[in-house]
Amino acid sequence: MLKRTVVGIVILCVVAVFLIFAHLPYVMLPVMMLFAVCAVNEIYRAAGLRKNKVFFVLSLVVAMCLCWMSWLLKAWELQFTYAVTVLVLGVSMFSLFMVKEHKIQPTRFVISGIALITVLLITSNVVLLSLENGVLFFALSFVACAATDVFAYLVGSKFGKHQLAPHLSPKKTIEGAVAGLVLTPLFVLAVAFVLQLCNLFHFNYWLLAVYSLLLAVGAEFGDLSMSSLKRLCNIKDFGKLLPGHGGLLDRFDSQIVCSAYTLVFVLMFGNLIIL
């Protein structure tokens, strides 16, 4: 538990430093490329597909190219079309894998599709961080996802009696999920209120509450989505990079899946949330 806590604090510090410099393309883009490469590596490792070196290296190159190409999208219409497409692909794929009776097998074609869509979800952050106030929305998304995990764990471990999705994650409970959905928007609103007191930003709290609720729903969905992938590959964790947490996909699963519709919401209502 101590190791997990210490690593968690280190992760928060690293993310905080990244947010300070995330508005700089030569910082943001390499970090997101590295994140995408690590994600592909963890997925291929989980499925045992790293033996074909040419195919593996080509997949890593494609991941980096997708990050770079998404950064080149500057027109609102292109960004919005891209975000909606990624959102539909991501939700459709993960919803399919979450079905208890699915007959999908972890073939090279299936795993490659999973890796591709995961990378596309990550590249949504590249577009988001390129927008005006994109760093703020990215930070709020991170805070909401983390808060949802914490509230769901604390309430679920103490009061949880009804399993949410026993075939995916036996420890998750309905009580914990409800707590995450209710408490996360309140927590995000509290953070926004502090930022407004410091005269840094001014928010439309009604829209921010809706945004926070959507993030909480996305965080729950993202967590279960990655659990479904681990079930598909018959593994417990995606890696051991982060002691006590697993791999990058284990720690940032909610954030990854939230990325696309965070971007969609910001493109549609971003200028209305921040006054």
RODO-30916 format. One record per atom (N, C-alpha, C, O): residue in one letter; x, y, z. Coordinates in steps of 0.2 Angstrom, whole numbers, plus 5000, padded with zeros to 4 digits. Layout:
<sites>
aXYZ;...
</sites>
This chain:
<sites>
m500449945000;m500050005000;m500450065000;m500350114997;l501050065004;l501450125004;l501850134997;l501850194995;k502050084994;k502350084988;k501850114983;k502050164979;r501250094983;r500750124978;r500650194979;r500550234975;t500550214986;t500450284988;t501050324985;t500950384982;v501650304987;v502250344985;v502250354977;v502450404974;v502150294973;v502150304966;v501650344964;v501650384959;g501050344967;g500450384965;g500650464966;g500450504961;i501050474971;i501250544972;i501750564967;i501750624964;v502150524965;v502650534960;v502350544953;v502450594949;i501850504952;i501450514945;i501050584945;i501150614940;l500850604951;l500450674951;l500950724950;l500850774947;c501550724953;c502050774952;c502350774944;c502450834942;v502350714941;v502550714934;v502050744930;v502250784925;v501450734931;v500850754927;v500850834928;v500750874924;a500950854935;a500950934936;a501550964932;a501351024929;v502050934932;v502650964928;v502450964921;v502551014917;f502150914918;f501950914911;f501450964910;f501550994904;l500950974914;l500451024913;l500751094912;l500551134909;i501351104916;i501651174916;i501951194909;i501851244906;f502151134905;f502451144899;f502051114893;f502351114887;a501451094895;a501051054889;a500851104884;a500651084878;h500851174885;h500651214879;h501251224874;h501151254869;l501851194875;l502351194871;l502351134866;l502451074869;p502251144860;p502251084855;p502851034856;p502750974855;y503451064857;y504051024857;y504150984864;y504550944864;v503650994868;v503650964874;v503050914874;v503150854875;m502450934872;m501850904872;m501850844867;m501650784869;l502050854861;l502050804856;l502550744857;l502350694857;p503150754859;p503550694861;p503350654867;p503350594867;v503050694872;v502750654878;v502150614875;v502050554877;m501750634871;m501150604869;m501350544864;m501050484864;m501850554860;m502150504856;m502450444860;m502350384859;l502750464865;l503050414870;l502450374873;l502550314874;f501950414875;f501350374879;f501050324874;f500950274876;a500950354868;a500650304862;a501050244861;a500850184861;v501750254861;v502250194860;v502150144866;v502150084865;c502150174872;c502150134878;c501450094878;c501450034880;a500950124876;a500250094875;a500250034871;a500049984872;v500550044865;v500549994860;v501049934862;v500849874861;n501549954865;n502049904868;n501649864873;n501749794873;e501249894878;e500949854883;e500349814880;e500349754882;i500049834875;i499549794872;i499749734869;i499549674869;y500349744865;y500649694861;y500949644866;y500949584864;r501249664871;r501549624876;r501049574879;r501149524880;a500449604881;a499949574884;a499649514880;a499449464882;a499649524873;a499449474868;a499949434865;a499849384862;g500549444868;g501149404865;g501249414858;g501449364854;l501249474855;l501349494848;l501949534847;l502049554841;r502449534852;r503049564850;r503649524847;r504149554846;k503449464846;k503949424843;k504149434836;k504649434833;n503649464832;n503749484825;n503949554825;n503549604826;k504649564825;k504949624826;k504749674821;k504649734823;v504749654815;v504549704809;v503849734810;v503749794810;f503349694812;f502649714813;f502649754819;f502249804819;f503049734824;f502949774831;f503249844830;f502949894832;v503849854827;v504149914825;v503749954821;v503650014822;l503449924816;l503049964811;l502449994815;l502250054814;s502149954820;s501549984824;s501750044828;s501450084829;l502350034831;l502650094835;l502750154830;l502550214833;v502950144824;v503050204820;v502350234818;v502350294818;v501950194817;v501250214815;v500950254821;v500650304820;a501050234827;a500850264833;a501050334833;a500750384835;m501750344832;m502050414832;m501850454827;m501750514828;c501750424821;c501450464815;c500750494816;c500650544814;l500350454819;l499650474821;l499650534826;l499250574825;c500050524831;c500150584835;c500350644831;c500050704833;w500850644827;w501050704823;w500550724819;w500450784818;m500150684815;m499650704811;m499050734814;m498750784811;s498850714820;s498350744824;s498550814826;s498050854826;w499150824827;w499350894829;w499250944823;w499251004824;l499350914817;l499250954811;l498550984810;l498451024806;l498050954813;l497350964812;l497251034815;l497251044822;k497151084812;k497051154814;k496351184813;k496051224817;a495951164808;a495251184807;a494851154812;a494851094813;w494351184814;w493851164819;w493451104816;w493351054819;e493251104810;e492851054806;e493250994806;e492950934808;l493950994805;l494350934805;l494450904812;l494350844813;q494550944816;q494650924823;q493950894826;q494050844829;f493450924824;f492750894827;f492650824824;f492450784827;t492750824817;t492550764813;t493050704816;t492850654817;y493650724817;y494150674820;y493950654827;y493950594828;a493750694831;a493550684838;a492950634838;a492950584842;v492450654834;v491850614834;v491950544831;v491750494834;t492350534826;t492550474823;t492950424828;t492750374829;v493450454832;v493750424837;v493350404842;v493350344845;l492850444844;l492350434850;l491950374848;l491850324852;v491650374842;v491250314840;v491550254839;v491350204841;l492250254836;l492650194836;l492750164843;l492750104844;g492950214847;g493150184854;g492650154858;g492650104861;v492050194858;v491450174862;v491250104859;v491050054863;s491150104852;s490950044849;s491349984851;s491149924852;m492049984850;m492449934851;m492449914858;m492349854860;f492549954863;f492549934870;f491849914872;f491849864877;s491349934870;s490649904872;s490649834869;s490349794873;l490849824864;l490849754861;l491249704865;l491049654867;f491849724868;f492249684872;f491949674879;f492149624882;m491549724881;m491249714888;m490649674888;m490449654894;v490449644882;v489849604882;v490149534885;v490649504883;k489749504890;k490049444893;k490049384889;k490549344889;e489649384884;e489649324880;e489949334873;e489849294868;h490449384873;h490749394866;h491249334864;h491449304869;k491249324858;k491649264855;k492349284852;k492649254849;i492549344854;i493149374850;i493749344853;i493849334859;q494249324849;q494849294851;q495449354850;q495349394845;p495949354854;p496449394853;p496949384848;p497549374849;t496749384841;t497149374836;t497549434834;t497449484837;r498049434829;r498449484828;r497949544825;r498149604827;f497449524821;f497049574818;f496649614824;f496649674823;v496349574828;v495949604834;v496449654838;v496249704840;i497049624840;i497449664844;i497749724841;i497749774844;s497849724834;s498049774831;s497549834830;s497649894831;g496949814830;g496349854830;g496249894837;g496149954837;i496349854842;i496349884849;i496949934850;i496749984852;a497549914848;a498049964848;a497950024844;a498150074847;l497750014838;l497550074834;l497050124837;l497250184837;i496550094839;i496050144842;i496250174849;i496050224850;t496650134853;t496950164859;t497350224857;t497350274861;v497750214852;v498250264850;v497850324848;v497950384849;l497250314844;l496850364842;l496550404847;l496450464847;l496350364853;l496050404859;l496650444862;l496450504864;i497250424862;i497750464865;i497950524861;i498050574864;t497850514854;t497950574850;t497450624851;t497550684849;s496850614853;s496350664855;s496650714860;s496450774860;n497150684864;n497450734869;n497850784865;n497950844868;v498150764860;v498650804856;v498250864853;v498450924854;v497650844851;v497150904848;v496950944853;v496951004853;l496750914859;l496450954865;l496951004867;l496851064869;l497650974868;l498151024871;l498351074866;l498651124868;s498151074860;s498351124855;s497751174855;s497951234852;l497251164858;l496651214858;l496851274864;l497251264868;e496451324863;e496451374868;e496151344874;e495651314874;n496451354880;n496251334886;n496251254887;n495951224891;g496651224882;g496651154881;g496951124887;g496751064890;v497551154890;v497851124896;v497451124902;v497451074905;l496951174902;l496551174908;l496051114908;l495951084913;f495751104902;f495251054901;f495550984902;f495250944904;f496150984899;f496550914900;f496650904908;f496550844910;a496850954912;a496950954919;a496350934922;a496350894927;l495750964920;l495150954923;l494950874922;l494650844926;s495050854916;s494950784914;s495350734918;s495050684921;f495950754919;f496350714924;f496150714931;f496050654934;v495950764933;v495650774940;v495050734941;v494950694946;a494550744936;a493950704937;a494050634936;a493750594940;c494450604932;c494650534931;c494950504938;c494750454940;a495450544941;a495750524947;a495250524953;a495250474957;a494850574953;a494350584958;a493850524958;a493650494963;t493550504952;t493150454951;t493350384954;t493050354957;d494050374952;d494350314954;d494350314962;d494250264965;v494550364965;v494650374972;v494050364976;v493950324980;f493550404974;f492850404977;f492550334976;f492250304981;a492650304970;a492350234969;a492650184973;a492350134976;y493350194974;y493650144978;y493550154986;y493350104989;l493550214988;l493450224995;l492750204997;l492650165002;v492250224994;v491550204995;v491350134994;v491050104998;g491650104988;g491550034987;g491849994992;g491549944993;s492450004994;s492749964999;s492449965006;s492449915009;k492150015007;k491850025014;k491050005014;k490849975019;f490750025009;f490050015009;f489749965003;f489149945003;g490249944998;g489949914993;g489749844994;g490049804997;k489149824992;k488849754993;k488649724986;k488549664986;h488549764981;h488249744975;h488849754969;h489049804968;q489049694966;q489549704961;q489249734955;q488649724953;l489649774952;l489549814946;l489549774939;l489049774935;a490149744939;a490249704933;a490749644935;a491349644933;p490449594938;p490849534941;p491249504936;p491849474937;h491049494929;h491449464924;h492049504921;h492449474918;l492049564923;l492549614921;l493049634927;l493649624926;s492749654932;s493149674938;s492749664944;s492349704946;p492849604947;p492449584953;p492449634959;p491949634963;k492949674960;k493049714966;k492649784965;k492449814970;k492349794959;k492049864958;k491249844960;k490949794958;t491049894963;t490349894966;t489849944963;t490150004961;i489249934963;i488749984961;i488750044966;i488750104963;e488850034972;e488850084977;e489450134975;e489450194976;g490050104974;g490650144972;g490550184966;g490750244966;a490250154961;a490150184955;a489650244956;a489850304953;v489150234959;v488650294961;v489050354964;v488950404963;a489450334969;a489850384973;a490250424968;a490350484969;g490650384964;g491050424959;g490650474955;g490850524953;l490050444952;l489650494948;l489350554952;l489250604949;v489250544958;v488950604962;v489450644965;v489450704964;l490050614968;l490550664971;l491050694966;l491250744968;t491150664961;t491650694956;t491450754953;t491850804954;p490850764951;p490650834949;p490750884954;p490950944953;l490550864960;l490550914966;l491350934967;l491450994969;f491750884967;f492450894968;f492750944962;f493150984964;v492550924956;v492850974951;v492551044951;v492951094950;l491951044953;l491651114955;l492051154960;l492151214960;a492251114965;a492551144971;a493251164968;a493551224970;v493651124964;v494251144961;v494151214957;v494551254957;a493651214953;a493451274949;a493351334953;a493551384951;f493051324958;f492851384963;f493551414966;f493551474966;v493951364967;v494651394970;v494951424965;v495251484966;l494951404958;l495351434953;l495051504952;l495351554950;q494351504952;q494051574951;q494151624957;q494251684956;l494251594963;l494451634969;l495151664968;l495251724970;c495551624965;c496251654963;c496251694957;c496751724955;n495651714954;n495551754948;n495951724942;n496251764938;l496051664942;l496351634936;l495851614930;l496051634924;f495251594932;f494751574927;f494051594930;f493951594936;h493651604925;h492951614927;h492451554924;h492551554917;f492051524927;f491751464924;f490951474924;f490651514928;n490651444919;n489951434919;n489851364923;n489951314920;y489651364929;y489651314933;y489151254931;y489251194933;w488551274928;w488051224926;w488351184920;w488351124920;l488751214915;l489051174910;l489651134913;l489751084910;l489951164917;l490551124920;l490251064924;l490651014924;a489751074927;a489451014931;a489250964926;a489350904927;v488950974920;v488750924915;v489450894913;v489450834912;y489950934911;y490550914909;y490850864914;y491150814912;s490850884920;s491150834925;s490750774926;s491050724927;l490150774925;l489750714926;l489850664920;l489950604921;l489950694914;l490150654908;l490850624909;l490950564907;l491350664912;l491950634913;l491950574918;l492250534918;a491550584923;a491450534928;a491150464925;a491450414926;v490650474921;v490350424917;v490950394913;v491050324912;g491350434909;g491850404905;g492350374909;g492650324906;a492550394915;a493050364919;a492850294921;a493250244920;e492250284923;e491950224924;e491950174918;e492150114919;f491750204913;f491750164906;f492450144904;f492550084902;g492950194905;g493650174903;g493950124907;g494350084905;d493850124914;d494050074918;d493850004917;d494249964916;l493150004915;l492949934914;l493149914907;l493249854905;s493249964902;s493449944895;s494149914896;s494249864892;m494649944899;m495249914900;m495249844903;m495649804902;s494849844908;s494749774912;s494549724907;s494749664907;s494049744902;s493849694897;s494449674892;s494449614890;l494849714891;l495449704887;l495949654890;l496249604888;k496049664897;k496449624901;k496149554901;k496449504901;r495449554902;r495149484902;r495149454895;r495249394895;l495149494890;l495249464883;l495949434882;l496049374879;c496449464885;c497149434885;c497349394890;c497849364891;n496849384895;n496949334901;n497549364905;n497949314907;i497649424907;i498149454911;i497849494917;i497249514917;k498249504922;k498049544928;k498249614927;k497749664928;d498849634924;d499049694923;d499349704916;d499549654913;f499349764913;f499649774907;f500449774907;f500749774902;g500749794913;g501449794914;g501649804921;g501249804926;k502249824922;k502549834929;k502949894929;k503349904934;l502849944925;l503150004924;l503050044931;l503550074933;l502450044933;l502250084939;l502150034945;l501550014945;p502650024949;p502549984955;p501849994959;p501750054961;g501449944960;g500849954964;g500249974960;g499749974962;h500449994954;h499850014949;h499849974943;h499249964940;g500349944941;g500449904934;g500749944929;g501249974930;g500449944923;g500749984917;g500450044916;g499950064920;l500650084911;l500350144910;l499550144908;l499150184910;l499350084905;l498650084903;l498250064909;l497650084910;d498550034914;d498250014921;d498050084924;d497550094927;r498550124924;r498550194928;r498050244924;r497750284928;f498150244918;f497850304914;f497250274910;f497150304905;d496950214911;d496450194907;d495850234907;d495650244901;s495650264912;s495050314912;s495250374908;s494850394904;q495850404909;q496050464905;q496050444897;q495850494893;i496250394895;i496350374888;i495650374885;i495550404880;v495150334888;v494550324885;v494150394886;v493650404881;c494250434891;c493850494891;c494150544886;c493750594885;s494750534883;s495050584879;s494550614873;s494550674872;a494250564869;a493950584863;a493250624865;a493150674862;y492850604870;y492250644871;y492450704875;y492050754876;t493050704879;t493250764882;t493350824876;t493150874877;l493650794871;l493850844865;l493150864862;l493150924860;v492750814861;v492050834857;v491750884861;v491450934859;f491650874868;f491350924872;f491650994872;f491351044872;v492350994872;v492651054873;v492551094866;v492551154866;l492651054860;l492551094854;l491851124853;l491751174850;m491351084856;m490651114856;m490551164861;m490151214859;f490751164867;f490551204872;f491151234876;f490951274881;g491751224874;g492251254878;g492251324879;g492451354885;n492051364874;n492051444875;n491451464879;n491451514882;l490951414881;l490451434885;l490551414892;l490251444897;i491051364893;i491151344900;i491651394903;i491551414909;i492151424900;i492551474902;i492351544900;i492251554894;l492151584905;l491851644903;l492351704902;l492151764901;
</sites>
